[in-house]
Structure formats: structure tokens, C-alpha cells
């Protein structure tokens, strides 16, 4: 192994670190259902719970650049990243468990207030742990091929987390209940966190490379005016808008346009995840051989194909189940580079930033990206509700569902055009 090369074991352990946030799958997918079940009174008013969930995601978005900037500036005997990972994980683990023990055993607005506070703690802790973890990538691997290797393993475990959240968690809920399922996920997350803080040692950074004198606003201005970063960020944000709309509308596409039970959502997700995992080695080789830019651009352009074809379910004379399985396969094949490569691009961009500023500021870039992409995810919810409300989302009047998919496909065209100007080739 050459000097500086990352072993496959270390790359695997770095990827395993992405499971630190596995508890989010339970909170995102089931918290509203737990507090506001459809068949009885529940624990809190649903509108107030919706506001509580929104509050948590606002904390999530705003804390991204704050944590990133703070993590870049701090210098401790344990490094810049590990103190945040440990402290953030503790806050995240605590809140993701106790949130399943409401303040009052019965219907009360205080339960929603309690949940909103814990969601704020959870998402702040999530960002405090995950943003510095991502910022370790440029320090661990300095070459493009090694960074592709790391993000390949990272993507594998990210896809594994989707399997856990979408397939295993519903089974565990039936067997263990909400609290014990949360505890089980927390155990997995703890082993993931320990694999990062115990195995990886941060590089010793010259104090002159630490951005101690940069204020938050100055740091953000430099970040958001970095031309290379903007050419990457704008199309990536559009991509997040597109894929989030696809996810939100998918249950409606299955139950209304395809006329199937909501459980059939799995026939899209399962082939998507399986194909995405199986194609990781292929895209890794393609990215090394032809460069990350070409592969990412290819994935962005081709992802529009299954997106627009999905709008035709129930119209074309193909059995809906077979049609949706095929769509899932295509989504999985073209989604892989879109999931795999963004973190490697940020690692490259931070190298450019160091040449411009003289500082190592990895975390602020991940934070700046997170603020924009999470804001776009919020915008996706607003746009989706407009499409459905004004164009229809019921049987026989589902134009809003189909237009949402067509819109999600078409916005990838300007995204690809913008990204074609990305200046880094490898």
C-alpha cells in the first residue's frame, strides 16, 4: 500500500460512520404517526405536531453552517472534528430515545411542545455529529481516486440505512414497539460513532491553516462566492428539489395513479436500493477512469428518464406492478452517481478554497451545502402541495401527481446545463 493510501478496511469503517444518523429514519417516517395516529385521539394536535416537525428541520438547516464554521475554527487536543461528533451524537442519541416517551399520557398540546424541543435537540445534535464526520473525508483521503473509494463505501451504508428504515424498522415496530426500536437503532448508531472517533486520527493542522480570525459572515461570504462551489451547488440543489418531490408524491402515484395499496411503495424502493448498491463498483470505476464530472452529469441527465416515464403509470398499457418495478430499477441505476459523488466534489472544492484563503475549511462547505439543500427540501413540500391542490390528486383527477413528476424531470435539464460548466475534470 502506498503512503497515504486508505485501506479497504478503513474505507469501510468510514462508510459505516454514516449510520450514526440511522435514528432519523424512525423519527422522519413514524413520529407524526405515533403522536397523531389515524384511528384514535392520539397524543397531540396534528397541526401543532406539523409545526413541531418544521421547527426541528429549521434548526437542522440553520445549524449546518453554524456547526461547520465552529468546527473549522476550533482547535483542541482531540482535534477539530471529534469533539463535535461525540457531543452531537450524545444529544442526538438521548433525544431520539426519550421522544418516544411523551410528557403526558394522553392528548395534550404539551406533548407537541415537548416533541418540538426534543426535535430541535435531535436535529442540532445530528448536524453537530454528521457535518464534522463528512468534513473528515478530505483529511482522510487526498487523491480523487481515494475519495471516490471512501464515498463508495459511504453510499453503500447510506443505502443500507434506507433498507433498515424502509423494511426492517416497520417489522421491529411490530415486535418491539417504538421505544425499543429506537434503542436498537441507537445501539447500531453508537457502534458507528465509535468506529469514527476511535479508529480515525485527524491530521495535525498547522495553526496558520485554522480559520480562527474569520467571522461567520465573512466565512459564509467567501464560501458562497466561490465560483466552483456555486457551479456545483446550484445544480445539486435543483437535484434535491427534484428527488424530494419524487419521494413526497410517490405514495400518491402508487395509490391513486396506479390504483395499488400503499404497501406497494416498496416495489419501487426495493429494486432502487438493490440496483444502486450493485452498481456502486461500476460507477466507482467509471468515475476513476472518466472523471467525477462526466459520471455525475450523465447520472443527472439520465435520471430524468425514469422520472418522466413514471408520470405515465396507469396510462400506458402495462401492468402497474411490472411498470413500477421497472421504474425502480431505472431509478436505482441512474441514482447511484448522484448519491455517491457529491461529498467527493466538496472534498475537491475545499482543496481549492485552501489555495484561495490559506485555511482548511472543510466543514463550512458541507454546512453551506446543507443549508441550501435542506431549504430546497422544504420548498419541495410547498411546491408539491400546490401541484396536488390545484391540479388534482384523486382517482380520475390525478393531473397534479403526473405534473409533479414531469416538473421534477424537466428541472434536471437546467441543472445539467449549469453543471456542464463545472471546471474540475477528474
SEMAR-772353 format. One record per residue (C-alpha): residue in one letter; x, y, z. Coordinates in steps of 0.5 Angstrom, whole numbers, padded with zeros to 4 digits, always signed. Layout:
REM SEMAR-772353
aXYZ ...
END
This chain:
REM SEMAR-772353
x+0000+0000+0000 x+0003+0007-0002 x+0004+0012+0003 x-0003+0016+0004 x-0007+0011+0001 x-0013+0009+0005 x-0014+0001+0006 x-0021-0002+0005 x-0022-0003+0012 x-0021+0004+0014 x-0025+0006+0008 x-0031+0001+0010 x-0031+0004+0017 x-0031+0011+0015 x-0037+0009+0011 x-0040+0005+0017 x-0040+0012+0020 x-0046+0015+0016 x-0050+0010+0020 x-0049+0015+0026 x-0056+0018+0024 x-0060+0012+0023 x-0065+0014+0028 x-0067+0019+0024 x-0071+0014+0019 x-0075+0013+0025 x-0076+0020+0027 x-0078+0022+0020 x-0082+0016+0018 x-0086+0015+0024 x-0086+0021+0029 x-0092+0024+0027 x-0096+0017+0026 x-0094+0016+0033 x-0096+0022+0036 x-0102+0023+0031 x-0105+0016+0029 x-0111+0016+0025 x-0115+0011+0029 x-0116+0014+0035 x-0115+0021+0039 x-0107+0021+0039 x-0102+0025+0044 x-0102+0032+0041 x-0106+0036+0035 x-0103+0034+0028 x-0103+0042+0026 x-0098+0043+0032 x-0094+0037+0031 x-0093+0039+0024 x-0091+0046+0026 x-0086+0042+0031 x-0083+0038+0026 x-0082+0044+0022 x-0079+0047+0028 x-0074+0042+0028 x-0072+0042+0021 x-0071+0049+0021 x-0066+0048+0027 x-0063+0043+0022 x-0062+0048+0016 x-0059+0054+0020 x-0054+0050+0025 x-0051+0047+0019 x-0047+0053+0017 x-0046+0055+0024 x-0043+0048+0026 x-0039+0048+0020 x-0036+0055+0022 x-0035+0053+0029 x-0032+0046+0027 x-0027+0049+0022 x-0025+0055+0028 x-0024+0050+0034 x-0017+0047+0036 x-0017+0042+0041 x-0012+0037+0044 x-0017+0032+0041 x-0018+0035+0034 x-0023+0040+0031 x-0028+0034+0029 x-0028+0029+0034 x-0031+0033+0040 x-0037+0035+0036 x-0038+0028+0033 x-0038+0026+0041 x-0042+0032+0044 x-0047+0032+0038 x-0048+0024+0038 x-0050+0024+0045 x-0055+0030+0044 x-0058+0026+0038 x-0058+0019+0042 x-0061+0022+0048 x-0067+0026+0044 x-0068+0020+0039 x-0070+0016+0045 x-0074+0020+0050 x-0078+0023+0045 x-0082+0016+0045 x-0084+0018+0052 x-0089+0023+0052 x-0089+0028+0057 x-0097+0027+0058 x-0100+0020+0057 x-0106+0023+0053 x-0108+0028+0048 x-0104+0035+0050 x-0101+0041+0047 x-0096+0040+0052 x-0094+0033+0048 x-0093+0037+0042 x-0089+0043+0045 x-0084+0037+0049 x-0083+0034+0042 x-0081+0040+0039 x-0076+0042+0044 x-0073+0035+0043 x-0073+0035+0035 x-0069+0042+0036 x-0064+0038+0040 x-0064+0032+0036 x-0063+0036+0029 x-0058+0040+0032 x-0054+0034+0035 x-0055+0031+0028 x-0052+0036+0025 x-0046+0037+0030 x-0044+0030+0029 x-0045+0029+0022 x-0042+0035+0019 x-0036+0034+0022 x-0036+0027+0020 x-0037+0029+0013 x-0031+0034+0014 x-0026+0029+0016 x-0026+0026+0009 x-0022+0031+0005 x-0017+0030+0011 x-0017+0022+0011 x-0016+0022+0003 x-0012+0027-0001 x-0013+0024-0008 x-0019+0024-0012 x-0019+0016-0013 x-0018+0015-0006 x-0024+0020-0004 x-0028+0016-0009 x-0027+0010-0005 x-0029+0013+0001 x-0035+0016-0002 x-0037+0009-0005 x-0037+0005+0002 x-0041+0011+0005 x-0046+0011-0001 x-0047+0003+0001 x-0048+0004+0008 x-0053+0010+0006 x-0057+0005+0002 x-0056+0000+0008 x-0060+0005+0012 x-0065+0006+0007 x-0066-0001+0008 x-0066-0001+0015 x-0071+0005+0015 x-0076+0002+0010 x-0076-0005+0011 x-0073-0007+0018 x-0076-0001+0022 x-0083-0003+0021 x-0082-0010+0023 x-0078-0008+0029 x-0084-0003+0031 x-0089-0009+0031 x-0084-0014+0035 x-0081-0009+0040 x-0085-0002+0040 x-0083+0005+0039 x-0078+0006+0045 x-0075-0001+0044 x-0074+0000+0036 x-0071+0007+0038 x-0066+0004+0043 x-0064-0002+0038 x-0062+0004+0033 x-0058+0008+0038 x-0054+0001+0039 x-0052+0001+0032 x-0051+0008+0031 x-0046+0008+0038 x-0042+0003+0034 x-0042+0007+0028 x-0040+0013+0032 x-0034+0009+0036 x-0031+0007+0029 x-0030+0014+0027 x-0028+0017+0034 x-0023+0011+0036 x-0020+0009+0029 x-0019+0015+0026 x-0014+0020+0028 x-0014+0027+0025 x-0008+0030+0021 x-0004+0035+0025 x-0006+0042+0022 x-0002+0048+0022 x-0005+0053+0027 x-0004+0058+0021 x-0009+0054+0017 x-0014+0054+0022 x-0019+0060+0020 x-0019+0063+0027 x-0020+0070+0025 x-0026+0069+0020 x-0032+0071+0023 x-0038+0067+0021 x-0041+0072+0016 x-0034+0073+0013 x-0033+0065+0012 x-0040+0065+0009 x-0039+0070+0004 x-0032+0067+0002 x-0036+0060+0001 x-0042+0063-0003 x-0038+0067-0007 x-0033+0061-0009 x-0035+0060-0017 x-0033+0053-0017 x-0037+0051-0011 x-0043+0055-0014 x-0043+0051-0020 x-0043+0045-0016 x-0048+0047-0011 x-0054+0050-0016 x-0055+0044-0020 x-0054+0040-0014 x-0060+0044-0010 x-0064+0043-0016 x-0063+0036-0016 x-0065+0035-0009 x-0071+0039-0010 x-0073+0034-0016 x-0072+0028-0012 x-0075+0030-0006 x-0082+0032-0010 x-0081+0025-0013 x-0081+0022-0006 x-0087+0026-0003 x-0091+0024-0009 x-0089+0017-0009 x-0095+0015-0005 x-0100+0018-0009 x-0097+0016-0015 x-0098+0009-0012 x-0105+0009-0009 x-0108+0014-0014 x-0105+0014-0021 x-0103+0006-0020 x-0109+0004-0016 x-0105+0000-0011 x-0105-0001-0004 x-0100+0004+0000 x-0095-0002+0002 x-0093-0003-0006 x-0089+0003-0005 x-0084-0002-0003 x-0084-0005-0010 x-0080+0002-0012 x-0076+0003-0007 x-0073-0004-0006 x-0071-0005-0013 x-0068+0002-0013 x-0064+0000-0007 x-0061-0006-0009 x-0059-0004-0016 x-0056+0002-0013 x-0052-0002-0009 x-0050-0007-0014 x-0048-0001-0019 x-0043+0002-0014 x-0037-0002-0016 x-0039+0000-0024 x-0039+0008-0022 x-0033+0008-0018 x-0029+0005-0024 x-0033+0010-0029 x-0031+0016-0024 x-0024+0014-0023 x-0023+0013-0031 x-0027+0018-0034 x-0027+0023-0028 x-0033+0025-0023 x-0036+0031-0027 x-0038+0026-0033 x-0041+0021-0029 x-0045+0026-0025 x-0047+0030-0031 x-0049+0023-0034 x-0053+0021-0028 x-0056+0028-0027 x-0059+0027-0035 x-0061+0020-0035 x-0065+0021-0028 x-0070+0025-0032 x-0072+0019-0036 x-0075+0014-0031 x-0078+0021-0027 x-0082+0023-0033 x-0084+0016-0035 x-0086+0015-0028 x-0092+0020-0030 x-0095+0015-0035 x-0096+0010-0030 x-0104+0008-0031 x-0104+0011-0037 x-0099+0006-0041 x-0102-0001-0043 x-0097-0004-0038 x-0099-0008-0031 x-0098-0003-0026 x-0093-0007-0021 x-0089-0009-0027 x-0088-0002-0029 x-0087+0001-0022 x-0081-0005-0021 x-0078-0003-0028 x-0078+0005-0026 x-0075+0003-0019 x-0069-0001-0023 x-0068+0005-0027 x-0068+0010-0021 x-0063+0006-0018 x-0059+0005-0024 x-0058+0013-0025 x-0059+0015-0018 x-0052+0012-0016 x-0047+0017-0018 x-0052+0022-0015 x-0052+0019-0009 x-0044+0017-0009 x-0040+0023-0012 x-0043+0030-0008 x-0038+0029-0002 x-0032+0028-0006 x-0034+0034-0010 x-0034+0038-0004 x-0027+0035-0002 x-0024+0037-0008 x-0027+0044-0007 x-0024+0045+0000 x-0017+0044-0003 x-0019+0050-0008 x-0021+0054-0002 x-0015+0053+0002 x-0011+0056-0004 x-0015+0062-0004 x-0016+0063+0003 x-0010+0059+0006 x-0015+0056+0011 x-0017+0049+0012 x-0025+0050+0012 x-0028+0043+0010 x-0034+0043+0015 x-0036+0050+0013 x-0037+0048+0006 x-0041+0042+0008 x-0045+0046+0012 x-0047+0051+0007 x-0049+0046+0002 x-0053+0043+0008 x-0057+0050+0009 x-0059+0050+0002 x-0060+0043+0000 x-0065+0043+0006 x-0068+0049+0005 x-0070+0046-0002 x-0072+0040+0001 x-0077+0045+0005 x-0079+0048-0002 x-0081+0041-0005 x-0086+0040+0000 x-0089+0047-0001 x-0089+0046-0009 x-0092+0039-0008 x-0098+0042-0004 x-0099+0047-0010 x-0099+0042-0015 x-0103+0037-0012 x-0108+0042-0009 x-0109+0046-0016 x-0109+0040-0021 x-0112+0034-0017 x-0109+0028-0013 x-0115+0024-0013 x-0117+0018-0017 x-0120+0020-0024 x-0117+0027-0023 x-0109+0026-0022 x-0106+0031-0026 x-0102+0034-0020 x-0099+0028-0019 x-0097+0027-0026 x-0095+0034-0027 x-0090+0034-0021 x-0086+0028-0024 x-0086+0032-0030 x-0083+0038-0027 x-0078+0034-0023 x-0076+0031-0029 x-0075+0038-0033 x-0072+0042-0028 x-0066+0037-0029 x-0064+0040-0035 x-0062+0047-0033 x-0059+0043-0027 x-0055+0039-0032 x-0053+0045-0037 x-0050+0049-0031 x-0046+0043-0028 x-0043+0042-0035 x-0039+0049-0033 x-0036+0045-0027 x-0029+0047-0028 x-0026+0041-0025 x-0025+0035-0029 x-0022+0029-0025 
END
